[in-house]
Structure formats: C-alpha cells, structure tokens
Amino acid sequence: MSVKHTSQINFEIGLDENKVPEEISWTAEDGGIINEASKAIMISVWDHKKKDTLRMDLWTKDMPVDEMKQFYHQTLVAMADTFERATDDQKMSATMRDFCAYFAEKLELKE
C-alpha cells in the first residue's frame, strides 16, 4: 500500500510564564478548520513497539469545571462508540455506555 496523500493536524498552545496553557488553537485544513480556538484537548497515541499509550491532556486556565465534566463525559461516550466500531464488541460497548450514563447521572449532566 502506498501513501497517496498526507494530512496534518496542528495545535498551537499559548503558555504563560510558568508554561501553563492560556490559549489553545488547532488547524486541520483538510477538514476546513483554520486556527479554531479550544479550551481543552486530549490526545492518545498508540506506541505499537512498547504496547503502551502516550497521552497529552491540556486545558486552559479559564476552562470552566462544568465544561470539563461535560468534555470528559462526551469523550467517554465517543470512546465507547469508537471501541464498538474498532472491535465489534457490542457487549462491552454497551457496558461502557452504561458507565457513561452513570457518570452523567452522578455529575448531574444533561444528556
């Protein structure tokens, strides 16, 4: 299989004097996104040699806690959906979604 096209997703992080994020923006030109502001990002990269996940979680100082809770909930739901598409394990995906509903209930989030 030969690569026919490459694509880039870029993040720009504006830091304060202590290297704490104040601004986050991202660009994905193929998706029509140019310098779009964000308050938080979570990136997971699979290291197939070490069989380990590399992670980067960043959020700005002014990310509201209620939005962070919602961000986590939506990320968990998306992970359940992705897990099902990737593995076709419907039983575990349903279990993950049950946890997501429990998570939302305990945090009193509106679904």
C-alpha positions as CSV (number, residue, x, y, z in Angstrom):
1,M,0.0,0.0,0.0
2,S,1.5,3.4,-1.0
3,V,0.6,6.7,0.6
4,K,-1.5,8.8,-1.8
5,H,-2.0,11.8,0.4
6,T,-0.8,13.2,3.7
7,S,-2.7,15.4,6.0
8,Q,-1.7,17.5,9.1
9,I,-3.5,18.5,12.3
10,N,-1.7,21.2,14.1
11,F,-2.1,22.5,17.7
12,E,-0.8,25.8,18.9
13,I,-0.6,26.3,22.6
14,G,-0.1,29.8,24.1
15,L,1.6,29.5,27.5
16,D,2.1,31.8,30.4
17,E,5.4,32.4,32.1
18,N,5.0,29.2,34.1
19,K,4.2,27.2,30.9
20,V,0.6,26.8,31.8
21,P,-1.8,26.9,28.8
22,E,-3.7,30.1,28.3
23,E,-4.8,29.6,24.7
24,I,-5.2,26.6,22.5
25,S,-6.0,26.6,18.8
26,W,-5.9,24.0,16.1
27,T,-5.9,23.7,12.4
28,A,-6.9,20.8,10.2
29,E,-7.0,22.3,6.7
30,D,-8.4,19.1,5.1
31,G,-11.4,19.4,7.5
32,G,-11.8,23.1,6.8
33,I,-10.7,24.1,10.3
34,I,-8.3,27.0,10.4
35,N,-6.9,28.3,13.7
36,E,-10.0,27.3,15.7
37,A,-10.0,28.2,19.4
38,S,-10.4,25.4,22.1
39,K,-10.3,25.2,25.8
40,A,-9.0,21.6,26.1
41,I,-7.5,18.8,24.2
42,M,-6.9,15.1,24.9
43,I,-4.6,13.2,22.5
44,S,-3.7,9.5,22.8
45,V,-1.1,7.9,20.6
46,W,-0.5,4.1,20.5
47,D,3.1,3.1,20.7
48,H,2.9,-0.3,19.0
49,K,6.5,-1.2,19.9
50,K,6.1,-0.7,23.6
51,K,2.4,-1.7,23.6
52,D,1.6,1.5,25.5
53,T,-0.4,4.6,25.2
54,L,1.2,8.0,25.1
55,R,-1.1,10.8,26.3
56,M,-1.2,14.6,26.3
57,D,-4.1,16.3,28.1
58,L,-4.1,20.1,28.1
59,W,-6.6,22.7,29.2
60,T,-6.5,26.4,29.6
61,K,-6.6,28.2,32.9
62,D,-10.1,29.5,32.2
63,M,-11.7,26.1,31.2
64,P,-14.8,26.0,33.4
65,V,-15.1,23.0,35.7
66,D,-18.7,22.3,34.5
67,E,-17.5,22.3,30.9
68,M,-14.6,20.0,31.8
69,K,-17.0,17.5,33.3
70,Q,-19.1,17.6,30.1
71,F,-15.9,17.3,28.0
72,Y,-15.0,14.1,29.9
73,H,-18.5,12.7,29.6
74,Q,-18.6,13.3,25.8
75,T,-15.1,11.8,25.4
76,L,-16.1,8.7,27.3
77,V,-19.2,8.3,25.1
78,A,-17.1,8.8,22.0
79,M,-14.7,6.2,23.2
80,A,-17.5,3.6,23.7
81,D,-18.6,4.3,20.1
82,T,-15.1,4.0,18.7
83,F,-14.5,0.9,20.7
84,E,-17.5,-0.7,19.2
85,R,-16.6,0.3,15.6
86,A,-13.0,-0.9,16.1
87,T,-13.7,-4.2,17.9
88,D,-17.4,-5.0,17.1
89,D,-17.6,-5.9,20.8
90,Q,-21.2,-4.8,21.4
91,K,-21.5,-6.2,24.9
92,M,-18.5,-4.3,26.3
93,S,-19.6,-1.2,24.3
94,A,-23.0,-1.3,26.0
95,T,-21.3,-1.7,29.4
96,M,-19.1,1.3,28.7
97,R,-22.3,3.3,27.7
98,D,-23.9,2.2,31.0
99,F,-21.0,3.7,32.8
100,C,-21.3,6.9,30.8
101,A,-24.9,7.2,31.8
102,Y,-23.9,6.6,35.5
103,F,-21.1,9.2,35.1
104,A,-23.6,11.7,33.7
105,E,-26.1,11.0,36.4
106,K,-23.6,11.4,39.3
107,L,-22.3,14.7,37.8
108,E,-25.9,15.8,37.1
109,L,-25.1,16.4,33.4
110,K,-27.9,16.7,30.9
111,E,-27.6,14.1,28.1
